[in-house]
Amino acid sequence: MAEPNKRPGGSPHRGPGGGGPARHGFRKPKDLRGTLGKLMQYLACYKRLLILVAGMLVVSSFCTVAGSYMLKPLINDYILPGDFRGLAGMLCLMAGIYVTGAACSYGYTRIMVRVSQTTVAKIREDLFSKMQTLPLRYFDGHTHGELMSRYTNDIETVSEALNNSFGSLISCTLNFTGTIVMMLVLSPTLTLITFVMLFVMLQVVKVVGSRSRQGFVGQQKAVGEVNGYIEEMIEGQKVIKVFNHEDIAEEGFNERNEAYRKAATRAQIFSGIMMPIMGNLSYLNYALTCCLGAMYAIRTGAFWLGDLAAFLQYSRQVSQPINQISQQVNVILSAVAGAERIFEIMDAPSEVDEGKVTLVRAARNGDGALTETAADSALWAWKKPDGELVPLRGDVRFAHVVFGYNEEKVVLNDISLYAKPGQKIAFVGSTGAGKTTITNLINRFYEIQSGTITYDGIDVRDIAKESLRRSLGMVLQDTNLFTGTVADNIRYGRPEATDEEVEQAARLAGADAFIRHLPDGYQTVLSGNGGSLSQGERQLLNIARAACADPPVLILDEATSSIDTRTEKLIEQGMDRIMSDRTVFVIAHRLSTVRNAKAIMVLERGEIIERGDHNELLEQQGRYYQLYTGQAELA
């Protein structure tokens, strides 16, 4: 069984679509009410601002509706009678109404931008903070791209909805309601014509909008395949060129690109025809209303020219909110679905830590007893809840440990071993035998099903995880360097380390020489996981980082398996200096690196089948002998 930290996948690229939040990827939320409730909790601290926004929305909508109604008295009472002085006053009043509406629109937009950006920043902060508390088991089951999409696509949809959609939806609804009410006030008869046209428009929105959503779902899927294929090809350029695969790679891209073109064309066609259809139906409604309204006014005499002008203005306005409301509802539902995915992570169970034993600095007094101290140069000790101090020696023991990543498959079966302080213990065996799993259990990345693991006689489950991991150092096969200076990367495990301690750690690891040849030495800025450095140089920095952390127990997980023999010797010299007087667990594919181990454990299918030092295992002529002499392979 493949061990979790070796799990393939987890591409860091964004999820399918990777694009705009609104229409690229319409998703319906599973729990609309619950998710909206959680979003409201984030907005609760802006209650006063939101009340102000609501007031501005009402005033803005009132001004929009009232401004159109002002045409009635403007024409009937001032233009037709020829009262130009009164007309000037009425025009100033209308201007004041429209300016007030525009000011309120500007005000609530500015406030919502501030509220939305502050809210999504808080959500992003809480999401990242939550991820730091999740157990490794959670990341084993989710790819990097899947988790990254929470920070990109999902949070962007929430931001877009809070910025514009919620306010626009409320504004359009108020405008639509107010317009219908005023149309009924002016002429219930003509309003029936508008209702018929509105029904037709709603059917158009329903049919075309559904096709448009389906088109954008297909476009999202297609663009995801194109993006994934491009990333795959960029990462594999060397392999492509070595095997002359350029033409086949281009052909594969062209197929996906053509599929994307067809999907995007279909989506854009349905999206593009919505407004023209709605516009033409609106013009048709306007023409019918104009003709019938004029005939009605001439025949009855009860319907004045000003009434008709105001009604016609409303008939032009009434269709505009329909399409906008449909679009904003889609944006909001997509945003709620994105928020739901974010809250799924926030609601995931955090890593359980019930340990009470902590790691502290201690010094021996005159009679040899340990007392806690703040001095950095002091010894490390375990502090139990009753205040008892136990010196940290690095004694690690497994007793009948059984473990599986799931209940159906046992990875380690009845593992018992011990590493006394200062000993070097090596694990060898085929891929999937459980070597890395053992080291993961020492760190308590996972919880065992049965058995015990003790550290200086203390059950690791009783040790606070932060303290436990502070006492352990790991040098992995895959180096992870972070954006920052060389010095920052070395002091990653101990941020308080001075520049002198950083340089001392680099010298101990054998990295000082090449670091000083970098453009800015220890202040050289690394990016892209140290892409400008060779694999060996990155590994030396990884070892220097472990040396700077100065842990009493060191874990080396195939630290030299992917580098050349010459660099390996240089790295081994650095590791030998670091391993001195430390308990060390080594996982190695190259058996030459474990010959000097105090004990070598040979694992197969989760069980220790042989144990002993190098010479003892060769004398047994068992599995280790076969591996060492090349009669069997580790892979």
N, C-alpha and C positions, 0 to 999 in steps of 0.2 A: 504493500500500500504506500502510495506517495505521501511523504510527510508534508504538512500544511505549508511550511515556509518555503517548500520547494514547488508549490503548486503553480502550474503554468497559468497564463492568462493575466488578468488584471491590467489590461492595457490602459495607459493613462489618458488616452484621448477621450474627448467628450462623447457622450452617448449619441445615438442616432439623431440626426437633425443638427444638433449643435448650433441651431440658429435662433431666430426670433422666438419670443415667448408666446406670442398670441396665437397665430394660426399654424405655425409649424409644430404640429403635435398636439392636436386637441385630445384631451383625456377627460373623462368624466370621473369625478371623485366618488369614492365608495361610501364615505361618511360625511356628507355635506354639512350637516348640522354640527357634528362634533368638531370638524376641522375649522369651521367658521368660529366656533366658540373659542378654540385655542388662539386663532388669529385675533379675536376681540380682546383676549387677555393681554396680548402685546400692545394693542391700541388703547387699553384702558387708561394708561398713564397720560394719554393725550385727550382725556375726556373733554376738557374745556375747549381745546382747539377744535375738536370734532363738532362740538355744539356750535361753535362759531362758524365752522364750515357749513353745517346744516342750515344755519340762518342765512348765510350768504347764498347758498343754493336756492333757497326759497325766494329770496329777494331777486336774485338773477332771473329765475324762471318767471316770477311775477312781472318783472320789467319787460321781459320778452313778450309775454302774452298781453300785458297792458299797452305796450307800445303799438301793437297791431290794432288794438281796439280804438286807440286814439284817432285812427283814420275816420271813424264814423262821425264824431263831433267836428273834426277838422273840416270835412267836406260839407256836411249838412248844415252846420251852424256858422261857418266862417267863409268858406270858399263860395258856396252857392249864393248866400246873401251879399257877398262882396265886402265883408268886414275884415279888411286887411290888417287893421291894428290888432284886432283880436286874434287874427291868424298868426301874426308875429309872436304874440304871447303863447299861443298854443304850440307853435313850433319850438319855442324855447323850452316849454314844459316837456314836449316829446324828447328833445335833445337831453334834458336832464334825466329823464327816465332811462334812456338808452345808455347814457354815460354811467349812471348808477349801476345798471345791469352789467356793463363791461367791467367796472371797477370791482364788483362783487365776484365776477368770473375770474378776474386776475387774482384777487385776494385768495379765493378758495383753492385755486390752482397752486399758488405759491405755498400755501400752508400744507396742502396735501403732498407736495414734493418733499417738503421738509419732514413731515410725519412719516412718509413712506420710506425715505432713505434712512432715517434714523431707525425705523422699525426693522427693515431688512438687514441693516448693519447689526442690530441686536440679535436677530434670528441667526445670521451667519456666525456671530460670535458664540452663541449658545450651541449651535450645531458643531462647530469646531471643538468647543470645550467638551461637549458630550462625546465626541469621537475619541478624545483622549482617555475616556473612562471605559470604553468598550473593550471587551476581552478579544484576544487574537482570534478566537473561534468565530467571532462575527465577521472579521475581515477575511477569514478563510472562505466564507460563503458568499462574499460580494466582491466583484471585480473593481479595480481601481476606477475604470471608466464609469461604472454604475454609481459609485460614491461621488465622483467628481461632478456628475450631472446634477447632483443635489445643490452644489455651490454655483453652478452655471445656469443651466436651463430652468431648474425649478425655482430658484430664488429670483431669477430674472422675471419669470412669469408673475410671481408675487409682487415684485417691485412695479411691474407694468400695471397690474390691476390696481394697486394702491395709488399709484401716480395719477392715473387717468380714468380707469374703468369704473370704479365705484362712484366717483363724482359724476362722470358722464351718464352712467346708468340712472342715477337719481335725478339729474338735471333733465334728461330726455323724458323720463317718466312724468315728471312734473309738467314739463312743457306740453307733452302729449295730452295729459289729463286736462290741463288748463285750456288748451286749444279746443278740445272736444266740447268742454263746458261752454266756452264762449260762442262756439258755432251753434250750439243748441239754443243759446240765449238769442242770437241774432236771427236764426231761421231753422226751426226743426225740420221743415220740408226739404230745404237744400242739404241739410246734414245727412238725410237718408241717402242721397247720391254719393256723398263722401264715404258713408259706411260701406256701400257696395264696392266702391273702388278700394277701400281699405281691406276688405275681405279678399279681393283679388291680389292685392299687394302681399298680404300675409301668406297666401298660398304660394306666391312666387318665392318669397323669402324662405318658406319651409322647404320647397323642392330644390331650388338652386343652392340654398345654404347647406342642405344635406349633401348634395353632390360636391360642393366646394370642400366641406369637411373631409369627405372620403378622399378627395383628391390630395389634400394636404397631408393626410395620414400616409398615403402612398408616396408622396414626395419626401416626407420625413424618413420613411424607411429606405428610399432610394438614396438619399443624400448620406444617410448613415453608412450604407454599403460602400458608396464612393469614398467617403472619408476614411473608413476602415481599410479599404484596399490601398489607398494612397499611402497611409501610414505604414502599412505592411510592406509596400514596395520601397519606400524611403529607407526603412530600417534594414531591408534585405538587399540593398544596392550591390554590395560586394558579391553576394551569392548570385544575383541576377547576371552580373557581368562575367563572373567565372564560368557560368554554364551557358553563356550566350542566350539568355532568356529574354532579351529586350523586346523582341517582336511579340512573343507570347504574352509578356506582361502588358504591352501596349494594347494588344487585342483584348485582354481581359478588362483593361480600363475602359476601352471604347464601348464594350458591351454594357458595363455598368453606367457609364456616362450617358449612353443612349437611353437606357432605362430611366435614368434620372431626368433626362430631357423630356421624355414622353410623360412621365409622372408630373413634372413641373408644369408642362404645357397644359395638361388636363386640369390641374389645380388652378392655374392662372386664368384659364378660359372661363371657368365657372365663377371664379372670384371677380374677374373683370366685367362680366356681363351683368352682374347684379345692379350696379349703379345705373348703367344706361337703361335697363328695363324699368327700374324704379323711377328714374327721371322721366321716361316717356309716359309711364302710367300717371305720374304726377301732372305732367302737362295735359294729358287727356282729361284727367279729373278737373283741372283748372278750366279747360275749354268748355267742357260740359256745364260746369257750374256757372261760368260766365254767361253762356248763352241762355240757360234756363233761368238764371237769376235775373238777367235783363228782362226776359219775357215776363217773369213773375212781378218785377217792379213796375213794368209798364201796365200790365193788366189790373193789378190790385191797387196800385197807388199807395199801398201801406209799407212798401219796401223801398227805402230811399237809396239814392246813389251812394251815400256814405256807408250805409249798411252793407251794400253789395261790395264796395271796395274793401271794407274790413273783413267780410266773409271770404272774399277771394284771397286776401293775404293769409288768412288762417288755413284755407284749403291748400295753399302752397307749403305752409309750414307743417301740416299734419303728417305728411308722408315721411319727412326727414327723420323723425325720431325712431321710426319703425326699424329701418335697416341698422341704425346706430345701436338701438337696444339689442337687436339680434347679435351684432358683432360683439358688443360689450359683455353680453351674457356668456358667449363662448370664451372670451378672454378670462372672465371671472371664474367660470367653471374649470378652465385649464389651470388657472392660478391656484384654485382650491385643491385641485388634484396634485399640483406640484407641492403645495404646502403639506398635503397629506403624506407625501413621500418623505418630506423633511421631518415631520413629526413622528413618522414611523421609526426613524433613527433615534430621535430624542426620547421616544418611549421604550426603546430597546433596553433590556436589563444591563445595568452597568456591571463592571467586573467586581465580584464580591471580594471583600478584604476584611476578614474578622481578626486579623493578627494584631496582637497587643505588644509583642516584643519589638523594641526599636533599636536602631544602631546609633551608638553615641561614642564620643571621644572619652577616654578614661586614662588615668595615670595611677601609678602605684605610689602609695604613701610610705612612710618609714617602715611600717611593719609588713609591707608587701601587699596590702589589700588594695583593691581597685576603688577609685573614686572618680566620679564624673567630672570632666573639665571641658573648657572651651578651646583649649590649645590645639591648633591644627597638627602639631607634631606629635600629639599624644597617640596612644594605642586605640584601636577600635575595640568596642565591647558591646555585647548584647545586654540591653536593659529590660528586665522582666517587669510585669505589672506591679510586683511587690517591691520593686526597687533593686533587686539583686542584679549584680553585674557579672556577666560571664564573658571571659576573654574570647575574642574572635580568633579562632585558630585555623579554620578552613577544613574541618573534619566533616565530610559529607558521606552519608550512608543511605543506601536503599535496602529495604527489608520487604521481600515478597510483594513487590509492586506490580499491580495489574492496571493496565490503562488501554483505552480505546477512544478514538476521536468520535465514535458513535457506538451505541450499544451492540450493534450487530457485528462489528469487526474489532477484535482485540489486537492491538499493536504490540504491546509489551505484556509478556506472560510470566509472572512469578520472577521478577528481576530482583536479585539481591547482590549488592556490591558495596564496597567501601573505599573511600579515598582519605588516607590520613593526611594531616597537615604537611605540606611540602611535597607530596607525592604527585607523580605524573601518571595519569590513567588514560589509556588509549582505547578507542572503540574502532573496530574494523568490521567489515561485512558488506554484503550486497546492498544495493540501493533499495530502500524500503524496509531494511531489517530492523529499524528503530533507533539508529544511532542518534540522530538529531532529536528525536522525541525525548530521549533521556535528558539531554541538556535543556530542552524546553520545560521539562518537569522540575528541574532544579530551580529554574527561574519562576516557577509557578505560572507559566503562561496557560497551563491547563491543569485541571484538578484530576487526581488519580481516582480510580474506582475502588481500589482496596490496597492495603499495605501502608507503609510509612516511609517518609523521607525525612531524615534528620540532618540538621546543620549545627555542629558543635553540641550535639545532644538535644537540640531543640527541634520539635516538629516544625517543618517549614510552614505548615498551616497556621502556626501560632505567631509567626513573624510577619510584621507589617510588610506588604509587598514592596513598598518604596525602599524600606531598609534592606530587605532581602536583595533586591536588584542593585542597590548601591554597593553591596559587598561583592558583586559579581562583575566581571568584565568579559566581553565577548569579542572575538575577532572572527568575522564571517567570511565566507568565500566571496560573496557579493558585497563589495564595498559601497557604502552610501555616504557620499560627501555632499554637504549642503552649501548653498550659495552664501559666500562669506570669505573671509581671509583664511589662509592656511592655519594661522594661529587659532582662529575661532573654531575651526574644524577639529583641531587637536584637543582643545580644552572643552569639547562638547560634553564629555562625561563629567567634567568638574569645572563649571563656569568660573569659580573663584580663583582658579590657578593663575599664578603670575606669569609674566613673559619669560622669566628665568626658568620656571618650572616647565613651561611649554617647550622651551629649547632643550632642557635636560631630557624630557621625555622623547623628543625627536632624536637626540643623540643616542639614547638608550635603544631606540628602535632602528637606528642606522639610517634615519631619514634626513638628518641635519645637512649632509653634504649636498644632496640634490635640491633641498629647499633653498639653500643660500645661492644656488645658481638660477633660481627663478627671478623674473624681472624685478619684483619688489620683495624678495625673500619671504619672510614669514607674513608679510602684509599683502602678498599677492592674492588677489581676489579670484576665487574659484567659482565657476558656474557650470550648469549642465552636468552635475555629478562629477566634476573634475575631468571633463572630457579632454582637456588639453594635456593631461598627464597620462603616462603609460599605466598599464594594469599593475605593474610592480610598484610604481610610485604611489598609486592610490592605496595599495595594500600596506605600504610602509606607513602612510599617514593613518591608516586604520589601526595599525599596531601601536603607533605613537599615541593615538587617542586612548587606547587601553592602558598604555603605560602612564599617561597623565592622570587617568582615573585612579590608578594605584590600587586595584582591587586585590583582596587576599585570595580569591578564587578566580581562575581564568579559564575560559572556555574557548577553544580553537576549533571552529567548524570548517574543515577542509580549507584552511586559510591559504594554502599554497597549491591547490589543485589546478588552477587555470593560468599559471605563470611558468616561465621557462626555468630550467635547472639552475642557471647562473643566478638569476634573481631570487630563486628559491633559497639558495645558500645564503644570500645576503639577508633575506627575510628571516631565515631560521636563526641566524646569528642574533638578530634583534629580538626574536621571540625567546631564545635561550636566556638572554639577559633579563627579559621581563619575567620569565617563568621561574627564575631563581627564588627559592624560599616561598613559593606559592603552590597551592594545590591547583593542579592543572588537569582539565579534561580535554583530550585531543580526539578529533574525528579526522581521519586521513584516508585518502585514496592511495597515496604513495606510501607504501609500507616502510620505506627507508626513513621516513620522518618520525616513526614511532619506535625505532629499535631501542632507544634508551629509556623507554617508558618503564616505570616501576611494575606496572601490570597492564596487560593487553587483554581486552575482552573481545571475543569473536562472537558476533551476533548473527543469527539467521532466523527469520520469521518471528521476531520479537522475543527470542530466547537466547541466553548466553550459553553457547555450546562448548566454548573453550575459554580458559583463562590461565594467565601465567605471564612470565616475561618472555622476551624474544627467543632466547636460547631454549627455554623450557617448551615453548610451543613448537619450535622446529623439531625438537626431539620426539614430540608426540606424533609428528608426521600426519597431522589431521588437516582440518580445513585451512588453518593459518599456513601450514607448510605448503599446501596446494596454491594458496594465493601468493605466497612469497616466491615460490619457484616458478610461477607462471602457469601452473597446471589448471588453474581456475581463474576467473575474472571477477573483479569487484562489481562491475556494472550489471 
